[in-house]
Amino acid sequence: MKKISTKIWVFVLATVAVTVLFMYGLTNFLYERLYVKDAENSMIEIGEKLSKMYTGGKVTDELIDNVDRYNTYANVNVFAVRNPRELSACVPFDIDYDTLIGPDERHELLKGNIITKQGYEKRFDRQVISVVIPLVDEKRLEGILYLYFPLEKITELASKEVVFLICSAIVFLILISFIIFKGIRVIMKPLQSLQYAAKEMAQGHYQTRVMSTSKDEIGQLAQTFNEMAQAIEEEDQRQRQFLENVSHELRTPISYIKGYGETLLTSNTSEQERNDQLALIVREAGRMEKLTNELLQLSRTTEQKETLQLYPLPLSETIREVVHMLEGRAKQADITIHTNLDDHVIVNADELRMKQILINLLENAIRYSNEGTSIYVRSYEVENQACIEVEDHGIGIPEQDLPHIMERFYRVNKARSRADGGSGLGLSIVQQLVTAHGGRVQIESVLNEGTTIRIFLPLMEEMEE
């Protein structure tokens, strides 16, 4: 595959070649249309003026003498003859009478029409243009006026400037070649940088960037590349952090299960201690199972919309079912759940996923609420959207943590144990499922006062009757 610089050079050279050919054709065209045609029109005009001296009858010697006198100071050669065959004695070159005035030309002359001829004359080593003007009386050709003019060559027209023009052309070609060479190098430099950066990216060096200050398409390409590299680097960091978090989350329950399992196998313990250890193993295994399920849910981000089973869903019924499921856990924590639901709010949603959203929200609210407080769950319609609102009165979220609260494994209080702090995936799953339904999540929180989470979903569109 050819380099782009080679392609540019080929394009430039082809453009220069086409330009030269065009200028050559244009020069010849202008030579014919301007110089030759102008000479022909001038000769015809002179011939027509001289022919007015002819008043009819035989061509007189006086007319021939007058034309000869005009010929002495005119810039064209003009002769008046009674018989066209007499021209050979007048002009300084051989004339083929049959070619000059054949049957067709004689017929035209008898009609009073002017004849023009152009051909190469060896004596002058150039093209000669000639004009034959008839002197006709009562349909008889009494004589002719013959005018001829040796045309100058294009090189003769520019003879004084031709050396200058050639030198100027050579200097211009050298200069334009140098400019093109430099221009191609300037154009290719950011492309070469992009090529190098792409190779570095392919080898895993995601911190690679391309320096470019231009605002043209190549500069925009470099900027886009940098944005892509930044996104890849951030995603790589997120994946590394994700793997570290997963490893960290799994390490604790695995170490518990391994340690207590080895104790059960190698030591003699009482029945109560054995039961306690088995219960702890079961608890940690449950934590691992829950974490695995949550990770599996997060891995389906791109397929979530395709797997949703959407149908009209009354929100109030679904919310009541979830509240009933979690009331026992709330009572154990000395927390009361209050509901204020609009039974008319219906959305197109996947019931299983909606329950998952509500369970995550209520579990978080119960986990982080203070004892003796209440949780309020509301549903209502606002601005043609359905809104689910969960309000707790607990520890709240610091303002600086709010932008990150939806990130995977993010915890506000890093000191809290994993047993009472959750996995840090609940709100990430909520946001993913809400987005898959075409909705959005809004969080408001005040530290040590509580948190309010609102889920906005599109209302079910009414069926046309």
C-alpha positions in Angstrom: 0.0 0.0 0.0 1.4 3.4 -1.0 2.1 6.0 1.6 -0.3 9.0 1.7 2.7 11.3 1.0 3.3 9.4 -2.3 -0.3 9.7 -3.2 -0.1 13.5 -2.5 3.0 13.8 -4.7 1.3 11.8 -7.5 -1.8 14.0 -7.2 0.3 17.2 -7.3 2.4 16.1 -10.3 -0.8 15.0 -12.2 -2.3 18.4 -11.4 0.8 20.2 -12.8 0.8 18.0 -15.9 -2.9 18.6 -16.6 -2.3 22.4 -16.0 0.6 22.4 -18.5 -1.5 20.6 -21.1 -4.4 22.9 -20.5 -2.3 26.0 -20.8 -0.8 24.7 -24.1 -4.2 24.1 -25.5 -5.4 27.4 -24.3 -2.4 29.2 -25.9 -3.1 27.6 -29.2 -6.8 28.4 -29.0 -6.1 32.0 -28.2 -3.5 32.2 -31.0 -6.1 30.9 -33.5 -9.0 32.9 -32.2 -7.3 36.2 -31.4 -4.2 36.6 -33.6 -5.2 34.6 -36.8 -8.8 35.6 -36.8 -7.9 39.3 -36.2 -5.4 39.2 -39.1 -8.1 37.6 -41.3 -10.7 40.2 -40.4 -8.2 43.1 -41.0 -7.4 41.8 -44.4 -11.0 41.4 -45.4 -11.7 44.9 -44.1 -8.8 46.4 -46.2 -9.9 44.4 -49.2 -13.5 45.5 -49.0 -12.4 49.2 -48.8 -10.1 48.8 -51.8 -12.8 47.0 -53.8 -14.9 50.1 -53.6 -12.6 51.8 -56.0 -13.9 49.4 -58.6 -16.9 50.9 -60.4 -17.6 48.2 -62.9 -16.4 47.2 -66.4 -12.9 46.2 -67.1 -10.3 46.6 -64.3 -8.4 49.7 -65.3 -4.6 50.3 -65.0 -5.5 53.2 -62.7 -7.1 50.8 -60.2 -4.2 48.5 -60.3 -1.7 51.4 -59.8 -3.7 52.7 -56.9 -3.7 49.3 -55.2 0.1 49.0 -55.8 0.6 52.4 -54.2 -1.4 51.3 -51.2 0.7 48.1 -51.1 3.9 50.2 -50.5 2.9 51.3 -47.0 0.3 48.7 -45.9 1.2 46.0 -43.4 -0.4 43.4 -45.7 0.5 42.5 -49.3 -2.3 43.4 -51.7 -2.5 43.1 -55.5 -5.1 43.8 -58.1 -5.1 41.6 -61.3 -7.5 41.1 -64.2 -6.7 37.4 -64.4 -6.0 35.3 -61.3 -3.3 33.5 -63.3 -1.3 36.8 -63.3 -0.7 36.5 -59.5 2.3 34.2 -60.0 4.1 37.3 -61.5 3.1 39.5 -58.5 3.8 37.4 -55.4 7.2 36.1 -54.3 6.2 32.5 -54.1 4.6 29.9 -56.3 0.8 29.8 -56.5 -1.2 26.8 -57.5 -4.0 28.5 -59.4 -6.2 25.4 -59.4 -5.9 25.1 -55.6 -6.4 28.8 -55.0 -9.4 29.3 -57.3 -11.0 26.0 -58.3 -14.5 25.5 -59.6 -16.1 25.9 -56.2 -14.1 29.0 -55.3 -14.9 30.5 -58.8 -18.6 29.9 -58.2 -18.4 31.7 -54.9 -16.5 34.6 -56.4 -19.1 35.0 -59.1 -21.7 35.3 -56.3 -19.6 38.2 -54.9 -18.4 36.1 -51.8 -15.0 36.5 -50.3 -12.6 33.5 -50.1 -10.0 33.0 -47.4 -7.2 30.5 -47.5 -4.5 29.4 -45.0 -1.5 27.1 -45.6 2.2 26.6 -45.0 4.5 28.5 -47.4 8.1 27.0 -47.5 9.6 30.3 -48.7 8.5 32.1 -45.5 8.7 29.0 -43.3 5.4 29.8 -41.8 1.7 29.8 -42.3 0.3 32.3 -44.8 -3.2 33.6 -44.7 -4.7 34.9 -48.0 -7.9 36.7 -48.9 -9.5 36.8 -52.4 -12.0 39.5 -53.1 -13.9 39.4 -56.4 -14.4 42.3 -58.8 -17.6 41.3 -60.4 -19.7 43.2 -63.1 -22.9 41.7 -64.4 -22.0 38.2 -63.2 -18.6 38.4 -64.9 -15.4 38.0 -62.9 -13.5 41.0 -64.2 -10.6 40.7 -61.7 -9.6 40.0 -58.1 -7.9 41.7 -55.2 -5.5 39.3 -53.6 -4.2 39.9 -50.1 -1.8 37.7 -48.2 0.0 37.9 -44.9 2.6 35.6 -43.4 1.5 34.7 -39.9 4.0 35.0 -37.1 4.7 31.9 -35.0 3.8 31.7 -31.3 7.5 31.6 -30.4 8.1 34.7 -32.6 5.3 36.6 -30.9 7.0 35.9 -27.5 10.5 35.8 -28.8 11.7 38.6 -26.5 10.2 37.1 -23.4 10.6 33.4 -24.1 13.9 33.1 -22.3 12.5 35.0 -19.3 9.4 32.9 -19.4 11.4 29.6 -19.4 13.6 30.7 -16.6 10.6 31.9 -14.6 8.9 28.6 -15.2 11.9 26.7 -13.9 12.3 28.9 -10.8 8.5 28.5 -10.2 8.6 24.7 -10.5 11.6 24.6 -8.1 9.9 26.9 -5.6 6.5 25.2 -5.8 8.2 21.8 -5.4 10.0 23.0 -2.3 6.8 24.4 -0.9 4.9 21.2 -1.6 7.6 19.1 0.0 7.5 21.2 3.1 3.7 21.3 3.1 3.5 17.5 2.9 5.9 17.1 5.7 3.8 19.5 7.9 0.6 17.6 6.9 2.2 14.2 7.5 3.7 15.0 10.9 0.5 14.8 12.9 -0.6 11.7 10.9 2.7 10.0 11.7 2.2 11.0 15.4 -1.2 9.4 15.2 0.2 6.3 13.7 2.8 6.0 16.4 0.2 6.7 19.1 -2.1 4.1 17.7 0.7 1.5 17.9 1.4 2.5 21.5 -2.3 2.2 22.3 -2.3 -1.3 20.7 0.5 -2.3 23.0 -1.5 -1.3 26.1 0.1 2.2 26.7 -3.2 3.9 27.2 -1.7 7.1 28.6 -0.4 7.9 25.0 -1.6 11.3 23.6 -1.1 13.2 20.4 0.1 16.8 20.5 -1.7 19.0 17.9 -2.5 22.7 17.9 -4.1 22.9 14.4 -7.9 23.4 14.1 -8.3 21.6 10.7 -9.6 18.1 10.1 -6.3 16.5 11.2 -6.3 18.5 14.4 -9.9 17.4 15.0 -8.8 13.8 14.4 -6.0 14.2 16.9 -8.4 15.7 19.4 -10.8 12.8 18.8 -8.0 10.3 19.2 -7.0 11.9 22.5 -10.6 11.8 23.8 -10.8 8.1 22.7 -7.5 7.4 24.5 -8.7 9.2 27.6 -11.9 7.1 27.6 -10.0 3.9 27.1 -7.5 4.8 29.9 -10.4 5.6 32.2 -12.2 2.4 31.3 -9.1 0.4 31.9 -8.6 2.0 35.3 -12.3 1.3 36.1 -11.8 -2.3 35.1 -8.6 -2.6 37.2 -10.4 -1.0 40.1 -13.4 -3.3 39.6 -11.3 -6.4 39.6 -9.5 -5.2 42.7 -12.8 -4.5 44.4 -14.2 -7.9 43.4 -11.1 -9.7 44.6 -11.3 -7.7 47.9 -15.0 -8.4 48.3 -14.5 -12.1 47.7 -11.4 -12.5 49.8 -13.1 -11.9 53.1 -15.9 -14.5 52.8 -13.5 -17.0 51.2 -11.1 -16.6 54.1 -13.9 -17.1 56.6 -15.2 -20.2 54.9 -11.7 -21.6 54.4 -10.6 -20.8 58.0 -13.7 -22.2 59.8 -13.9 -25.1 57.4 -10.3 -26.1 58.3 -11.2 -25.7 62.0 -14.2 -28.0 61.7 -12.0 -30.6 60.0 -9.0 -30.5 62.3 -10.3 -29.6 65.8 -12.7 -31.1 68.3 -15.2 -28.4 69.1 -18.4 -28.4 71.1 -21.7 -28.8 69.3 -22.6 -25.1 69.9 -19.3 -23.9 68.5 -19.7 -26.2 65.6 -23.1 -24.8 64.9 -21.9 -21.2 65.2 -19.1 -21.9 62.8 -21.4 -23.6 60.3 -23.8 -20.7 60.5 -21.0 -18.3 59.8 -19.9 -20.4 56.8 -23.5 -20.3 55.5 -23.7 -16.5 56.0 -20.5 -15.9 54.1 -21.5 -18.3 51.4 -24.8 -16.3 51.1 -22.8 -13.1 50.8 -20.7 -14.6 48.0 -23.9 -15.7 46.2 -25.4 -12.3 46.5 -22.3 -10.6 45.3 -22.0 -13.0 42.4 -25.6 -12.4 41.4 -25.1 -8.6 41.6 -22.0 -8.9 39.4 -23.9 -10.9 36.9 -26.6 -8.3 36.8 -24.0 -5.5 36.1 -22.4 -7.6 33.3 -25.7 -7.4 31.4 -25.7 -3.7 30.9 -25.7 -3.8 27.1 -28.4 -6.5 26.9 -30.7 -5.1 29.6 -33.1 -3.4 27.2 -33.5 -6.6 25.1 -34.2 -8.8 28.1 -36.9 -6.6 29.7 -40.5 -7.9 29.6 -42.5 -4.7 29.4 -46.2 -4.6 30.1 -48.6 -2.2 31.9 -47.8 -2.3 35.6 -49.7 -0.6 38.4 -46.9 0.8 40.5 -48.8 0.9 43.8 -49.4 -2.9 43.8 -45.7 -3.6 43.1 -44.6 -1.2 45.8 -46.9 -2.7 48.4 -45.6 -6.2 47.7 -42.0 -5.1 48.2 -42.8 -3.1 51.4 -44.6 -6.2 52.8 -41.5 -8.3 52.0 -39.2 -6.0 53.9 -41.4 -4.9 56.8 -40.1 -7.7 59.0 -36.5 -6.6 58.5 -37.5 -3.0 59.2 -39.2 -3.9 62.4 -36.0 -5.8 63.6 -34.2 -2.5 63.1 -37.0 -0.5 64.9 -37.9 1.3 61.7 -41.4 2.0 60.4 -42.3 2.1 56.7 -45.1 4.5 55.6 -46.6 4.5 52.1 -48.5 7.2 50.2 -49.3 5.7 46.8 -51.3 6.9 43.8 -53.2 3.8 42.5 -53.8 5.5 39.1 -50.1 5.6 38.1 -49.3 2.9 35.5 -46.1 2.4 33.7 -44.8 0.0 31.0 -42.2 -2.0 33.0 -40.7 -5.4 33.8 -42.3 -6.4 37.2 -39.3 -8.5 38.3 -36.9 -5.7 37.5 -39.1 -3.1 39.2 -39.2 -5.2 42.3 -35.4 -5.5 42.2 -35.1 -1.7 42.0 -37.5 -1.2 45.0 -35.8 -3.9 47.1 -32.4 -2.3 46.6 -33.7 1.1 47.5 -35.6 -0.1 50.6 -32.7 -2.3 51.8 -30.4 0.7 51.5 -32.9 2.9 53.4 -33.3 0.3 56.2 -29.5 -0.3 56.4 -28.6 3.4 56.8 -31.6 4.7 58.8 -31.4 5.5 62.5 -33.3 3.4 65.0 -36.8 4.7 65.8 -37.1 6.6 62.5 -39.5 6.2 59.6 -39.1 5.5 55.9 -41.6 7.1 53.5 -42.4 5.5 50.2 -44.5 7.6 47.7 -45.7 7.3 44.1 -47.3 10.0 42.1 -47.5 11.6 38.7 -45.4 14.7 37.9 -44.8 16.4 34.5 -46.2 13.4 32.6 -43.9 11.0 34.4 -44.3 8.5 37.1 -42.3 9.2 40.2 -41.3 6.7 43.0 -39.9 8.4 46.1 -38.1 6.7 49.0 -37.2 9.0 51.9 -35.3 7.9 54.9 -34.0 9.7 58.1 -30.6 8.2 58.6 -26.9 9.0 58.3 -27.2 10.8 54.9 -24.6 11.3 52.3 -21.9 14.0 52.3 -22.2 16.4 49.4 -18.8 15.5 47.9 -19.8 11.8 47.7 -23.1 12.4 45.9 -21.6 12.5 42.3 -20.0 9.1 42.9 -22.7 7.3 44.8 -23.8 5.4 41.7 -20.3 4.0 41.0 -19.6 0.3 41.4 -18.3 -0.6 44.9 -18.4 3.0 46.0 -18.9 3.4 49.8 -19.4 6.7 51.6 -18.0 5.4 54.9 -15.0 3.3 54.1 -14.7 2.3 57.8 -18.0 0.5 57.9 -17.7 -3.3 57.8 -18.9 -5.2 54.8 -21.4 -7.0 56.9 -23.4 -3.9 57.6 -22.2 -1.8 54.7 -23.3 -3.9 51.7 -21.3 -4.5 48.5 -21.5 -1.0 47.0 -23.4 -2.4 43.9 -27.0 -1.8 44.8 -27.4 1.8 43.5 -25.3 0.9 40.4 -27.8 -1.8 39.6 -30.7 0.6 40.3 -29.4 3.2 37.9 -28.8 0.5 35.2 -32.3 -0.9 35.5 -33.9 2.5 35.6 -32.0 3.6 32.5 -33.0 0.4 30.7 -36.7 1.4 31.4 -36.0 4.9 29.9 -36.0 6.6 33.2 -33.6 8.5 35.5 -32.5 8.6 39.1 -32.4 11.7 41.3 -30.7 11.7 44.8 -31.0 14.4 47.4 -29.2 14.0 50.8 -28.2 16.0 53.8 -25.5 14.6 56.1 -26.9 13.2 59.4 -30.5 14.1 58.4 -31.4 11.6 55.7 -31.6 10.8 52.0 -34.4 11.0 49.4 -34.1 9.0 46.1 -36.6 9.6 43.3 -37.1 7.3 40.3 -38.7 8.9 37.3 -40.2 6.6 34.7 -42.3 7.2 31.5 -46.0 6.8 32.0 -47.8 4.1 30.0 -49.1 5.6 26.7 -52.8 5.4 26.4 -54.1 3.0 23.7 -55.9 4.6 20.9 -59.6 3.6 20.6 
